[in-house]
């Protein structure tokens, strides 16, 4: 097991908080997992979390030997996730049938611009076209080594 030289890191500046050191913690119970190296770092946290009436509470980190015994006595958590293939199959089959077009917006556009009505089956055809265009754009982005689809990928 790797031995650390500090207890935890500050929730704002990421500075190391040593063992047997004074630190600040937020008085709001849902923020108790965050620790701060100073009141200034807590001050940065407070407006972001939008607390109405909160304060920084001073506390002291455990001694190295106490922290090590806590870690050793805590049971190890193992997170089990299903295989990606099963998830992808479920998502892909659901997405292949889902309408991707906002029908009311498209119908209104066609009515306003062309004074025509729109058949319900148009949404399925357009959704399929959007899927094909998106699949091609994703391949273009992947070919360029990106994980973000950009407007230029649709050209």
C-alpha positions in Angstrom: 0.0 0.0 0.0 1.3 3.5 -0.9 2.0 5.8 2.0 0.7 9.4 1.6 2.5 12.4 3.0 -0.8 14.3 3.6 -4.3 13.6 5.0 -6.5 15.1 2.2 -6.6 17.9 -0.4 -8.3 21.2 -0.1 -11.7 21.3 -1.9 -10.9 24.6 -3.5 -7.2 25.1 -4.2 -6.2 21.4 -4.0 -3.4 22.1 -1.6 -2.4 19.2 0.6 -3.7 19.2 4.2 -1.2 17.5 6.4 -1.8 15.1 9.3 -2.6 16.7 12.7 -3.2 20.1 10.9 -6.0 22.6 11.4 -8.5 22.8 8.5 -11.9 24.2 7.8 -15.1 22.4 7.0 -18.5 23.7 5.8 -21.2 23.9 8.4 -23.8 22.6 5.9 -24.2 18.9 6.4 -24.3 18.0 2.7 -20.9 19.6 2.2 -19.2 17.7 5.0 -17.2 15.7 2.5 -15.3 18.9 1.5 -12.4 20.2 3.6 -10.6 23.4 3.1 -7.1 24.5 4.0 -8.2 28.0 5.0 -11.2 30.2 5.6 -10.3 31.9 2.2 -10.8 28.6 0.4 -14.0 28.0 2.2 -15.1 31.6 1.1 -14.6 30.5 -2.5 -16.8 27.5 -2.0 -19.7 29.3 -0.2 -21.0 31.4 -3.1 -20.6 28.5 -5.6 -22.8 26.2 -3.4 -25.2 29.1 -2.8 -25.5 28.5 1.0 -27.9 30.8 2.7 -26.4 30.9 6.2 -23.3 28.8 6.5 -19.9 29.2 8.2 -16.6 27.6 8.3 -15.9 25.3 11.2 -12.4 24.7 12.4 -11.2 21.2 12.9 -8.0 19.2 13.2 -7.0 16.4 10.8 -6.1 13.0 12.4 -2.6 12.0 13.3 -0.9 9.8 10.7 -1.1 6.6 12.8 -4.9 7.2 13.4 -5.6 7.9 9.7 -3.7 4.8 8.6 -5.6 2.5 11.1 -8.9 4.0 9.8 -8.0 3.2 6.2 -7.0 -0.3 7.1 -10.1 -1.0 9.1 -12.5 0.4 6.4 -13.8 -2.4 4.1 -12.7 -2.1 0.4 -15.5 -1.0 -2.0 -15.8 -2.8 -5.3 -18.0 -1.3 -7.9 -19.5 -3.8 -10.3 -20.8 -2.5 -13.7 -22.5 -4.4 -16.4 -20.7 -5.2 -19.6 -20.7 -2.3 -22.1 -22.2 -4.5 -24.9 -25.4 -5.1 -22.9 -25.8 -1.4 -22.2 -25.1 -0.4 -25.8 -27.6 -2.9 -27.2 -30.3 -1.6 -25.0 -29.5 2.1 -25.7 -29.1 1.5 -29.4 -32.4 -0.3 -29.9 -34.3 2.4 -27.9 -32.6 5.2 -29.8 -33.2 3.7 -33.2 -37.0 4.0 -32.7 -37.1 7.3 -30.9 -38.2 10.4 -32.7 -35.4 13.0 -32.7 -37.3 15.8 -34.4 -39.6 18.2 -32.4 -42.7 17.6 -34.4 -44.6 20.8 -33.3 -41.7 23.0 -34.3 -41.2 21.4 -37.7 -45.0 21.4 -38.5 -45.2 25.1 -37.5 -42.1 25.9 -39.7 -43.7 24.1 -42.7 -47.1 25.8 -42.1 -45.6 29.3 -41.7 -43.1 29.1 -44.6 -45.0 26.9 -47.2 -48.6 27.0 -45.9 -48.6 23.1 -46.0 -49.5 20.4 -43.6 -47.1 17.6 -42.4 -47.8 13.9 -42.3 -46.9 12.1 -39.1 -44.6 9.6 -41.0 -42.3 12.5 -41.8 -40.9 12.5 -38.3 -39.6 8.9 -38.7 -38.0 9.6 -42.0 -36.3 12.8 -40.7 -35.1 11.1 -37.5 -33.5 8.3 -39.6 -31.8 11.0 -41.8 -30.5 12.8 -38.6 -29.2 9.5 -37.3 -27.3 8.8 -40.5 -25.8 12.3 -40.6 -24.8 12.1 -36.9 -23.2 8.6 -37.4 -21.1 10.1 -40.3 -20.2 13.1 -38.2 -19.1 10.9 -35.3 -16.9 8.9 -37.6 -15.4 12.2 -39.0 -14.6 13.3 -35.4 -13.2 10.0 -34.4 -11.0 10.0 -37.5 -9.5 13.3 -36.4 -8.9 11.9 -32.9 -11.6 13.9 -31.2 -14.4 12.9 -28.8 -16.5 15.9 -29.6 -18.7 16.2 -32.6 -18.4 19.7 -34.1 -20.3 21.5 -36.8 -17.5 20.9 -39.3 -18.1 17.1 -39.0 -21.4 17.4 -40.7 -20.0 18.8 -43.9 
